[in-house]
Amino acid sequence: MLLEICANSYQSAKNACDAGAHRIELCQELSVGGVTPSYGLLKQVIDNLRISVFVLIRPRGGNFVYSEDEFEIMKHDIQLCKELGCQGIVSGVLNADKTIDLRRTKELVDLSRPLKFTFHRAFDEVVNPKEALEQLINLGVERVLTSGQKQSAELGIDLLKELHELSKGRIMILAGGGINSENASKFKEIGLKEIHASASSQLEEKDSLFSVPLTASDPQKIKAILNVIN
């Protein structure tokens, strides 16, 4: 089973690499669910770490319905990721009615080639997940990151199992949301091949007027998950 770590900083990415994770989803600002990482972070990770890097393409927090200007930013960021040498793109677009924006998502998938494309947790907002899964397969998406439309993947495990069975190997179901060493085996038991976790711990920091809790992927938590799924 493959473990993808959601890395929100260079330190998180390095910790994931050193601990033996198979892949990272690189992003920033996990407090809003993650946004596209900066050019500097991308280059530092890709140039210095030996790990597969998938990059979150999300121009802001909030919903997944984007203006034309925001969509152009996303396309520019994908092109940059290709030039820098990352291995995959994590993105997606919804319509206001919580269906997949097929035209725009297809444009992102096509632009990302030959990189692998993961449709991110916008999937957990769609009104008909089974129909949406077939649409993503038809668009050529390689995997979908989902918690099974629940607060955590453990709570959504029934839908995750159902989606995995419906996929028939045509798309990878990447379970994510609250996965740790205590529940990771449950996803292996239902036949999933990949899981996604932040495996993070809060870092101590000095008091600051502008400070927010700093977190980073924890090597010990990553190793504990790997020990369970290997």
Residue, then its C-alpha position, 0 to 999 in steps of 0.5 A: m500500500l502506498l502512503e501519500i503525505c500532505a506536506n505543507s512546508y519544506q520541513s514537512a516534505k523533508n520529514a516525509c522523504d526521510a521517513g520513507a513516505h512514497r509520495i507527497e502532495l505539496c501545498q501551503e496553508l492547511s488551515v484553509g484546506g491547502v492552497t498552491p505552494s509558492y514557486g520557492l517552495l516548489k523549487q526547493v523541494i523538487d531540487n533537493l528531495r528524492i520523493s514523488v511530488f504532486v502539487l495542489i493547484r488551488p488559488r485560494g481557500g473557500n469553495f471550488v467554483y472559480s472565476e475566469d481570472e482564478f482559472e487562468i492562474m491555475k493554468h499558469d501554475i500547472q505549466l510552472c509545475k511541469e517546467l519545474g519537474c514535479q510528477g503530478i497535479v492535484s486539482g479540480v473545479l466544481n459548478a455552483d450546483k455542486t457538480i463537476d465542471l467538466r469543461r474546465t476540469k478536462e482543460l486542467v487534465d489535458l494541460s497537466r499531461p503527461l503528469k498524473f492528475t488527482f481530483h482533490r477533495a472537492f469530490d466530497e462536495v459533489v451531489n452524486p459521487k457515483e456519477a461523478l466518479e464515472q465522469l472523472i474516469n471519462l476525463g482521464v483522471e488517474r485518482v480521486l482524493t476523498s474521505g467518502q464524503k464524511q468528516s473523516a475517511e474512517l466515517g466514510i469507509d462504506l462509500l470508499k469501499e463502494l467507489h473502489e468496487l465501482s472503479k474496477g481498476r479504472i481510477m485510483i481511490l485515494a482515501g484521505g481525512g483523519i488517517n493515522s496508524e490506528n485506522a490505516s489497516k481498515f483501508k487496506e482491508i477494503g482493498l484500497k491501494e493508496i492512502h493520504a495523511s498529514a501525519s502532523s504534529q504541532l510545533e512549539e513557537k514563540d508568542s507573536l501577534f500574528s502567529v498561528p499554530l505551526t504544524a509539520s509532518d511528523p516522521q514518527k507518525i509517518k513511520a507508524i503508518l508505514n509499519v501498519i500498511n507494509 
